[in-house]
Amino acid sequence: MKSILQEDSSVCKAITKAWNSCQRPSEFSVNILSVEERNLFGFIKKPAVVSISYLPEKRTLNIKKEENRTEKVLMPNKKQVQYNEKFDKKNEQVKFGSFNKNIQDAPVIIWKKEYLDFVEKSLKDILHIIGFNADFNITVDNKMLNIFLDRRALKDLEDEKLFFISISTLLLQFLRKQFKKKFSNHYLIIHFKKNQNE
């Protein structure tokens, strides 16, 4: 009888790792020596430790059975060979690059109408809450959503820039929460209307 000692972040992971390292015997026994301990934040202070005991003879029998199975699977029959030859002939006729052109030409809609409506409503609510009455226009340029305010938010340009960045971040967070989506390829930028040409 052989035994393997394994530690990991959880009992389940430790058992799985130990079972895989002894090449998955069909009969084995598990002893849990210690359970993982976590701190207040969920980080592991002490890993789980398990011991797996198994018979080596059983393991070698399982390996031989698996090798026989793989040999049977690897031997193709005549129908498969004929099908592969037909498939190869069809592939030779297809020109490479013909599919890529169709994919590139198709317009990709990243900012859907429901996203735009939600951003418009949320921005109106935010501006109302902070007491800043301003009209704005929304334009979409591929992945970029540009919001142009009709008047300045703050006198200092750096403060205004930070203010716009924080509102943009807040709007993206609202979108993620509302639509349960990452929005990793979506960009949202707020501008003062005179900066539109810059």
N, C-alpha and C positions, 0 to 999 in steps of 0.2 A: 504494500500500500504506500502510495506517495502522497505528499502533502505540499501545498503551495500557500504561502502567506502573502496577502495582498492588501494594500491600503489605498483609499481613494476618498473623494469628497462625500460620498454617500455609500451606504451598505449595498444598495443595488448596483452601483457602478463598480464597486470593489468585487462583488461576486461575478459580474459579467466579465470584467478584465481577467480575473483569475481563471474562469472557465475557458475563456478564449486562449489564454497562455498555456493551458494544459491540453489544448487542441480538442476541446469540447467533448469530453467523455459523456456517455449516455447515463452512467451511474456514478454518482459522487455524493459526498456529504459535506455540508457547510457548517462551520462553527463561527459564530460572530463573536470576536474577541473584544471589540469595543465599537460603540456607536459614535458617529460624528457629533461634535459639539460646535455650536455656532454662537457668535457674539450677538450683541444687540442689533447690529446692522445686517446680520445674515451672513457675515463672513465666517469661514471655517477656522475655529481655534484648534481643533483636534480632529484629524481624519478618522474615518471608519476603518477598522482592521478586521479582515475575515481570513479564515483558513479553509481551503478546499482539500479534501482527501479523496483519492480515486485509485482504481486498480490500473496499472499500466497495460496489462494484457487486454482489457476491454478497450482501451484507447487504440491499441494497434489494430484490433479487429475493425473498429469503426473507420480508421484511416483506410484500410484495405477495401472496405465496402464503398467508401466515397471515391476511391481511385477507380474501382470497377464502374461506378455510375458515370464518372466523367469520361471514361473511355467509350462507353456506350453512346453518350451524348455527342462526343466529338466525331464519331463516324457518320458522315452524311450519306443519305440514301440517294438513289438515282434520280428521283423526282426533284430533290433539292438541288442537285447539280444542274439538271436541265433548266430549272427555274432561274438559277443564278446566271446561267449563260444568256437566257432571254433578257434578264434584267440588265446585264452588262451591255448587250447590244442596244437596248433602249437608251441607256445612259450615254452611249457614244453619240447618239443622234442629237442629244440636247446640247445646246451651245451654252457655255459658261458665261455669266454676266447678264443673261437675258432676264433673269429674275430680279437682280439687283436694281436694274433700271426702273422696273415697276414699283419697287419698294421706295426708292428715292423720290420718284415723281408724285407719289401719293401724299396729299397734305395730312399732316399729323395735327390733330386737335388736342392741345394740352390743357388749355384753359376752357373748360366746358361752361355753358351758360349758367348752370346751377352754381358753379364756383364763383363766377362773376357777380351773380345776384347776391350771394352770401357775403362776398367781400364788400360790396356796395352797402348792404344793410348794416354790416358790422362796423364799417368805417363811420357811417352816419351816427351810429350809437356811441362809438368812442368819442367822436368830436362833440356830440351833444353832452356827454358826461363830463368832459374836461372844460366845457363852456367855450369852445372854439367854433364859431359859426363861419363856415367857409363852404363854397361850392367846389366840386371837383369833377374832373373828367377821367374816365378809365379807358386806356388803350391797350391792346394786346399785340405783342410782337413776338410770335413763336412761343418761347418758354417764358418770356418776360411780360409781366403785367405792370404797366406804368400808370401811376395815379398822379394827376397834376392838380394841385390845389390852386385856387384863384387868388389867394393872398398869403402873405408871409405868416408863418406861425410864431417865429421868434426873431428878435433883432440880430442877435449874434449868429453868424453863419454856422459855426461849429456846433453850437447848442441846437440849432435847428436841424442840422444833419443827424446828430445823435437822437433827437426827438423823432425824426422820420424813420430812422433805423429801428427804434424801439417799437413804433407803431406797426411797421412792416413785419417785424418778428411776432408781435402779438397777433396780427391778422393771420399769419401762417399757422400759428398755434391753434387759433380758432378753427381754421380749415381742417387741420389734422384731427382735432377732436370731433368736429361735426361729421366729417365724411369717413373717418377711420382709415385714413390713407397717409402715406409718408410725405408726399409732396416734395420729394427730394429733387426732382427736375423742374420745379416751379420756382420762379423768382418774382418777387414783388418789391417794387421800388416806388417811393413817394417823392415827388418833386414839387417845387414851387413853379408856377406856370412860366415865369420869365426864364427859368433854367431849362426849358424844354428844348431850345435850340443848341444848348451847350453840350 
